[in-house]
Amino acid sequence: MHIEFRHLRTIKAIHDSGGLARAADVLNITQSALSHQIKGLEDQTGVELFVRRSKPMRLSAAGMRLLRLAEQVLPQVEAAQAEFDGLRAGKSGRLHIAIECHACFEWLFPVLEAFRKSWPDVDVDIRPGLAFDALPALQKEDVDVVISSDPEVLPGVTFTPLFDYSPVFVAAATHPLAEKDWIDAQDFRGETLITYPVDRARLDIFSQLLSPAKVEPAGIRQVELTAVILLLVASNRGISVLPDWVVREVKYSSDYITRPLTETGLKRTLYAANRTDDLEKPFMKDLVRLAGVEARKLQR
């Protein structure tokens, strides 16, 4: 037995319409063609699907079995078709994000909230577990966007700049280093450095200052939340280095100070890394646009 989608649509149309003539109009075929299709389907199944003696024509027990199948299968087929149409039109898809910048959670959530309202059919997910292998995961299509401050030259990957920022030194207002106009690598000797719980290669303070100077702090304390880092710093439990925009946004208290790192300050750029082919997707373009809008708010 070879049942096609058109057979299921025919069974449902005749049942819903109550007759061949109206079903033929619904299916946009002639009544003769519809009769031949029913005859062919009954020949395949070997049973009568309709009780022809009744007015209006109604389904037999075997026909009702096919109707139940049609009512199960056809909505799924239509949903899949709608999903494929959305994919072709760029209205739906997948947006799985890996973040190499731990502090960026606080910046990213307002972006994703605005994105969700504009693109409700896009599957959005954040994949923090892939952060340290994020770019290979992007190339393998395990994720679709990587938020990073460390661009690389990779085939098929484009890094779009989002905004510039400066890593700044943060210490209690009573800390001796608060008297300095700027902080150098040597000032970290003997200090407890409070950081996010990520690999030190992903922390600006190490990649941009301490590791090149071969300076190691006395200790490292890892903390998840920015507000807790600032609380500990204000309590003189250690020092930290945070993006300038993070310190401005959180505004925990007035009991700590910020200072530039080095006399000229450090400058960094945050990027969104995408597979180049994906950048033409409408929802991907809009994500980058929304990220830029939120970035401009941070820099006011």
Secondary structure as a PSIPRED ss2 file (coil, helix, strand):
# PSIPRED VFORMAT (PSIPRED V4.0)

   1 M C   1.000  0.000  0.000
   2 H C   1.000  0.000  0.000
   3 I C   1.000  0.000  0.000
   4 E C   1.000  0.000  0.000
   5 F H   0.000  1.000  0.000
   6 R H   0.000  1.000  0.000
   7 H H   0.000  1.000  0.000
   8 L H   0.000  1.000  0.000
   9 R H   0.000  1.000  0.000
  10 T H   0.000  1.000  0.000
  11 I H   0.000  1.000  0.000
  12 K H   0.000  1.000  0.000
  13 A H   0.000  1.000  0.000
  14 I H   0.000  1.000  0.000
  15 H H   0.000  1.000  0.000
  16 D H   0.000  1.000  0.000
  17 S H   0.000  1.000  0.000
  18 G C   1.000  0.000  0.000
  19 G C   1.000  0.000  0.000
  20 L H   0.000  1.000  0.000
  21 A H   0.000  1.000  0.000
  22 R H   0.000  1.000  0.000
  23 A H   0.000  1.000  0.000
  24 A H   0.000  1.000  0.000
  25 D H   0.000  1.000  0.000
  26 V H   0.000  1.000  0.000
  27 L H   0.000  1.000  0.000
  28 N C   1.000  0.000  0.000
  29 I C   1.000  0.000  0.000
  30 T C   1.000  0.000  0.000
  31 Q H   0.000  1.000  0.000
  32 S H   0.000  1.000  0.000
  33 A H   0.000  1.000  0.000
  34 L H   0.000  1.000  0.000
  35 S H   0.000  1.000  0.000
  36 H H   0.000  1.000  0.000
  37 Q H   0.000  1.000  0.000
  38 I H   0.000  1.000  0.000
  39 K H   0.000  1.000  0.000
  40 G H   0.000  1.000  0.000
  41 L H   0.000  1.000  0.000
  42 E H   0.000  1.000  0.000
  43 D H   0.000  1.000  0.000
  44 Q H   0.000  1.000  0.000
  45 T H   0.000  1.000  0.000
  46 G C   1.000  0.000  0.000
  47 V C   1.000  0.000  0.000
  48 E C   1.000  0.000  0.000
  49 L C   1.000  0.000  0.000
  50 F E   0.000  0.000  1.000
  51 V E   0.000  0.000  1.000
  52 R C   1.000  0.000  0.000
  53 R C   1.000  0.000  0.000
  54 S C   1.000  0.000  0.000
  55 K C   1.000  0.000  0.000
  56 P C   1.000  0.000  0.000
  57 M C   1.000  0.000  0.000
  58 R E   0.000  0.000  1.000
  59 L E   0.000  0.000  1.000
  60 S C   1.000  0.000  0.000
  61 A H   0.000  1.000  0.000
  62 A H   0.000  1.000  0.000
  63 G H   0.000  1.000  0.000
  64 M H   0.000  1.000  0.000
  65 R H   0.000  1.000  0.000
  66 L H   0.000  1.000  0.000
  67 L H   0.000  1.000  0.000
  68 R H   0.000  1.000  0.000
  69 L H   0.000  1.000  0.000
  70 A H   0.000  1.000  0.000
  71 E H   0.000  1.000  0.000
  72 Q H   0.000  1.000  0.000
  73 V H   0.000  1.000  0.000
  74 L H   0.000  1.000  0.000
  75 P H   0.000  1.000  0.000
  76 Q H   0.000  1.000  0.000
  77 V H   0.000  1.000  0.000
  78 E H   0.000  1.000  0.000
  79 A H   0.000  1.000  0.000
  80 A H   0.000  1.000  0.000
  81 Q H   0.000  1.000  0.000
  82 A H   0.000  1.000  0.000
  83 E H   0.000  1.000  0.000
  84 F H   0.000  1.000  0.000
  85 D H   0.000  1.000  0.000
  86 G H   0.000  1.000  0.000
  87 L H   0.000  1.000  0.000
  88 R H   0.000  1.000  0.000
  89 A H   0.000  1.000  0.000
  90 G C   1.000  0.000  0.000
  91 K C   1.000  0.000  0.000
  92 S C   1.000  0.000  0.000
  93 G E   0.000  0.000  1.000
  94 R E   0.000  0.000  1.000
  95 L E   0.000  0.000  1.000
  96 H E   0.000  0.000  1.000
  97 I E   0.000  0.000  1.000
  98 A E   0.000  0.000  1.000
  99 I E   0.000  0.000  1.000
 100 E C   1.000  0.000  0.000
 101 C C   1.000  0.000  0.000
 102 H C   1.000  0.000  0.000
 103 A C   1.000  0.000  0.000
 104 C H   0.000  1.000  0.000
 105 F H   0.000  1.000  0.000
 106 E H   0.000  1.000  0.000
 107 W H   0.000  1.000  0.000
 108 L H   0.000  1.000  0.000
 109 F H   0.000  1.000  0.000
 110 P H   0.000  1.000  0.000
 111 V H   0.000  1.000  0.000
 112 L H   0.000  1.000  0.000
 113 E H   0.000  1.000  0.000
 114 A H   0.000  1.000  0.000
 115 F H   0.000  1.000  0.000
 116 R H   0.000  1.000  0.000
 117 K H   0.000  1.000  0.000
 118 S H   0.000  1.000  0.000
 119 W C   1.000  0.000  0.000
 120 P C   1.000  0.000  0.000
 121 D C   1.000  0.000  0.000
 122 V E   0.000  0.000  1.000
 123 D E   0.000  0.000  1.000
 124 V E   0.000  0.000  1.000
 125 D E   0.000  0.000  1.000
 126 I E   0.000  0.000  1.000
 127 R C   1.000  0.000  0.000
 128 P H   0.000  1.000  0.000
 129 G H   0.000  1.000  0.000
 130 L H   0.000  1.000  0.000
 131 A H   0.000  1.000  0.000
 132 F H   0.000  1.000  0.000
 133 D H   0.000  1.000  0.000
 134 A H   0.000  1.000  0.000
 135 L H   0.000  1.000  0.000
 136 P H   0.000  1.000  0.000
 137 A H   0.000  1.000  0.000
 138 L H   0.000  1.000  0.000
 139 Q H   0.000  1.000  0.000
 140 K C   1.000  0.000  0.000
 141 E C   1.000  0.000  0.000
 142 D C   1.000  0.000  0.000
 143 V C   1.000  0.000  0.000
 144 D C   1.000  0.000  0.000
 145 V E   0.000  0.000  1.000
 146 V E   0.000  0.000  1.000
 147 I E   0.000  0.000  1.000
 148 S E   0.000  0.000  1.000
 149 S C   1.000  0.000  0.000
 150 D C   1.000  0.000  0.000
 151 P C   1.000  0.000  0.000
 152 E C   1.000  0.000  0.000
 153 V C   1.000  0.000  0.000
 154 L C   1.000  0.000  0.000
 155 P C   1.000  0.000  0.000
 156 G C   1.000  0.000  0.000
 157 V E   0.000  0.000  1.000
 158 T E   0.000  0.000  1.000
 159 F E   0.000  0.000  1.000
 160 T E   0.000  0.000  1.000
 161 P E   0.000  0.000  1.000
 162 L E   0.000  0.000  1.000
 163 F E   0.000  0.000  1.000
 164 D E   0.000  0.000  1.000
 165 Y E   0.000  0.000  1.000
 166 S C   1.000  0.000  0.000
 167 P E   0.000  0.000  1.000
 168 V E   0.000  0.000  1.000
 169 F E   0.000  0.000  1.000
 170 V E   0.000  0.000  1.000
 171 A E   0.000  0.000  1.000
 172 A E   0.000  0.000  1.000
 173 A C   1.000  0.000  0.000
 174 T C   1.000  0.000  0.000
 175 H C   1.000  0.000  0.000
 176 P H   0.000  1.000  0.000
 177 L H   0.000  1.000  0.000
 178 A H   0.000  1.000  0.000
 179 E H   0.000  1.000  0.000
 180 K C   1.000  0.000  0.000
 181 D C   1.000  0.000  0.000
 182 W C   1.000  0.000  0.000
 183 I E   0.000  0.000  1.000
 184 D C   1.000  0.000  0.000
 185 A H   0.000  1.000  0.000
 186 Q H   0.000  1.000  0.000
 187 D H   0.000  1.000  0.000
 188 F H   0.000  1.000  0.000
 189 R C   1.000  0.000  0.000
 190 G C   1.000  0.000  0.000
 191 E C   1.000  0.000  0.000
 192 T E   0.000  0.000  1.000
 193 L E   0.000  0.000  1.000
 194 I E   0.000  0.000  1.000
 195 T E   0.000  0.000  1.000
 196 Y C   1.000  0.000  0.000
 197 P C   1.000  0.000  0.000
 198 V C   1.000  0.000  0.000
 199 D C   1.000  0.000  0.000
 200 R H   0.000  1.000  0.000
 201 A H   0.000  1.000  0.000
 202 R H   0.000  1.000  0.000
 203 L C   1.000  0.000  0.000
 204 D H   0.000  1.000  0.000
 205 I H   0.000  1.000  0.000
 206 F H   0.000  1.000  0.000
 207 S H   0.000  1.000  0.000
 208 Q H   0.000  1.000  0.000
 209 L H   0.000  1.000  0.000
 210 L H   0.000  1.000  0.000
 211 S H   0.000  1.000  0.000
 212 P H   0.000  1.000  0.000
 213 A H   0.000  1.000  0.000
 214 K C   1.000  0.000  0.000
 215 V C   1.000  0.000  0.000
 216 E C   1.000  0.000  0.000
 217 P C   1.000  0.000  0.000
 218 A C   1.000  0.000  0.000
 219 G E   0.000  0.000  1.000
 220 I E   0.000  0.000  1.000
 221 R E   0.000  0.000  1.000
 222 Q E   0.000  0.000  1.000
 223 V C   1.000  0.000  0.000
 224 E C   1.000  0.000  0.000
 225 L C   1.000  0.000  0.000
 226 T H   0.000  1.000  0.000
 227 A H   0.000  1.000  0.000
 228 V H   0.000  1.000  0.000
 229 I H   0.000  1.000  0.000
 230 L H   0.000  1.000  0.000
 231 L H   0.000  1.000  0.000
 232 L H   0.000  1.000  0.000
 233 V H   0.000  1.000  0.000
 234 A H   0.000  1.000  0.000
 235 S C   1.000  0.000  0.000
 236 N C   1.000  0.000  0.000
 237 R C   1.000  0.000  0.000
 238 G C   1.000  0.000  0.000
 239 I E   0.000  0.000  1.000
 240 S E   0.000  0.000  1.000
 241 V E   0.000  0.000  1.000
 242 L E   0.000  0.000  1.000
 243 P E   0.000  0.000  1.000
 244 D H   0.000  1.000  0.000
 245 W H   0.000  1.000  0.000
 246 V H   0.000  1.000  0.000
 247 V H   0.000  1.000  0.000
 248 R H   0.000  1.000  0.000
 249 E H   0.000  1.000  0.000
 250 V H   0.000  1.000  0.000
 251 K C   1.000  0.000  0.000
 252 Y C   1.000  0.000  0.000
 253 S C   1.000  0.000  0.000
 254 S C   1.000  0.000  0.000
 255 D C   1.000  0.000  0.000
 256 Y E   0.000  0.000  1.000
 257 I E   0.000  0.000  1.000
 258 T E   0.000  0.000  1.000
 259 R E   0.000  0.000  1.000
 260 P E   0.000  0.000  1.000
 261 L E   0.000  0.000  1.000
 262 T C   1.000  0.000  0.000
 263 E C   1.000  0.000  0.000
 264 T C   1.000  0.000  0.000
 265 G C   1.000  0.000  0.000
 266 L C   1.000  0.000  0.000
 267 K C   1.000  0.000  0.000
 268 R E   0.000  0.000  1.000
 269 T E   0.000  0.000  1.000
 270 L E   0.000  0.000  1.000
 271 Y E   0.000  0.000  1.000
 272 A E   0.000  0.000  1.000
 273 A E   0.000  0.000  1.000
 274 N E   0.000  0.000  1.000
 275 R E   0.000  0.000  1.000
 276 T H   0.000  1.000  0.000
 277 D H   0.000  1.000  0.000
 278 D H   0.000  1.000  0.000
 279 L H   0.000  1.000  0.000
 280 E H   0.000  1.000  0.000
 281 K C   1.000  0.000  0.000
 282 P H   0.000  1.000  0.000
 283 F H   0.000  1.000  0.000
 284 M H   0.000  1.000  0.000
 285 K H   0.000  1.000  0.000
 286 D H   0.000  1.000  0.000
 287 L H   0.000  1.000  0.000
 288 V H   0.000  1.000  0.000
 289 R H   0.000  1.000  0.000
 290 L H   0.000  1.000  0.000
 291 A H   0.000  1.000  0.000
 292 G H   0.000  1.000  0.000
 293 V H   0.000  1.000  0.000
 294 E H   0.000  1.000  0.000
 295 A H   0.000  1.000  0.000
 296 R H   0.000  1.000  0.000
 297 K H   0.000  1.000  0.000
 298 L H   0.000  1.000  0.000
 299 Q C   1.000  0.000  0.000
 300 R C   1.000  0.000  0.000
